[in-house]
Amino acid sequence: MPGYELFGEEEKKEVNDVLETGIYMRYGFDGPRKGIWKAKELEQEICDRLDVKYAQLTSSGTAALTTAFAALGVGAGDEVIMPTFTFVASFESVVSVGATPVLVDVDDTLTLDPKAVRAAITPKTKVVMPVHMCGSMAELDELKAICDEHKLILLEDACQAFAGQYKGRALGTIGDAGTFSFDFVKTITCAEGGAVITNNEDVYLKSDAYSDHGHDHLGVDRGADLHPFIGYNYRISELHAAVGLAQIRKIDTFLAILRNNKEVMKNALAEVPGVTFRRIPDPAGDTATHLSFFLPTEEKARNANAAIKAAGLPSFYWYDNNWHYIRNWAHFKNSQTLTPYAKELQTALDVYTTKEFPASDAVMSRCISTPINLAWSAEETIERAAKLVAAVQSVL
Ligand SMILES: *Cc1c(COP(=O)(O)O)cnc(C)c1O
């Protein structure tokens, strides 16, 4: 699945450039850094690769989401519609700006069900946040139409889908803003890092300042910068950006390998009666980091998950997963925080102590994902496909 599988001389070279100057910070030190600006360079390469005007790197994908919310003016009292199947960072970032996460069902795309989104809109709704899970995308035409109709912000959490596309446009560039994670297991990695991308100059300028203590970056030096508003420190370091720079230059190779390996696995599994696949709104834009499929029942999915693991292959049964599906988010449902939420937010969140999501359960309880790797040889991929088929067949 991830870029860390193909680390090499390219990453070492980029990191060494930074080690040689000894300037690990992305801002300032203009003289001693000898023209080495890895974070700036990576931002430019992200813009070029994705055909988007602005990119702001951050220290993580979670920081990118938080920064995006702040830059989009999302805060106390605002509702953010997000899916039940995602990573916990989605609701963490919403509550971190004081806004209210509104969880709604996913459908067989494993992303936001547009009908469920419509049903969840209230006068407080400000943002719809689809999450392009497991390398593939949400139904962006429908979601964009809903946002246009109701004058809502569309924020794409594309953390798991860097360089994926929807109808020829990069994921993350279709909404008002998009976010990526470059943590260690994502499609390309900085070790730790993230980015906000947007075509909106105002959102970019706010992201740029917010992620660096509010610095407007207009002074002759850092000390002379003004602080138009309060920010935080969500900066990426030059060392991390250097790793990402080597990685982004390999993204087309990564995508070609992933797509080829996924096709071999999928074609093999498609021969098994009873197996159906995740619906992908634009198959050509899939980054192919996972193969996600459905078994006819929850019991068969559980058994298949166990059989795949017993065959020595990785398998994710999200329904039982602690980090990606609402069923096991007791800490979220019971508001287990270290410090109290603001009253209004707490009242809004109380509904989750009892709220059920039968439509999401019906999808997720039958779903299995198996990750696709970069390092598999052609023979190994065929061998894995055969093992996957045998394991799934054994439970049907
Ligand atoms: C990884 C991830 C994040 C957060 O990224 P970090 O860099 O790990 O903070 C947010 N959303 C989704 C969907 C993710 O997979």
PDBQT file of the ligand as one rigid body, heavy atoms in Angstrom, charges set to zero:
ROOT
HETATM    1  C1  LIG A 401      -4.457   9.376   8.214  1.00  0.00    +0.000 C 
HETATM    2  C2  LIG A 401      -5.744  10.103   8.161  1.00  0.00    +0.000 A 
HETATM    3  C3  LIG A 401      -5.936  11.343   8.759  1.00  0.00    +0.000 A 
HETATM    4  C4  LIG A 401      -4.934  11.988   9.667  1.00  0.00    +0.000 C 
HETATM    5  O1  LIG A 401      -3.670  12.021   9.227  1.00  0.00    +0.000 OA
HETATM    6  P1  LIG A 401      -2.414  12.036  10.241  1.00  0.00    +0.000 P 
HETATM    7  O2  LIG A 401      -1.332  12.524   9.332  1.00  0.00    +0.000 OA
HETATM    8  O3  LIG A 401      -2.193  10.620  10.675  1.00  0.00    +0.000 OA
HETATM    9  O4  LIG A 401      -2.732  12.966  11.325  1.00  0.00    +0.000 OA
HETATM   10  C5  LIG A 401      -7.151  11.991   8.577  1.00  0.00    +0.000 A 
HETATM   11  N1  LIG A 401      -8.143  11.436   7.870  1.00  0.00    +0.000 NA
HETATM   12  C6  LIG A 401      -8.008  10.227   7.308  1.00  0.00    +0.000 A 
HETATM   13  C7  LIG A 401      -9.129   9.654   6.514  1.00  0.00    +0.000 C 
HETATM   14  C8  LIG A 401      -6.833   9.508   7.449  1.00  0.00    +0.000 A 
HETATM   15  O5  LIG A 401      -6.715   8.291   6.936  1.00  0.00    +0.000 OA
ENDROOT
TORSDOF 0
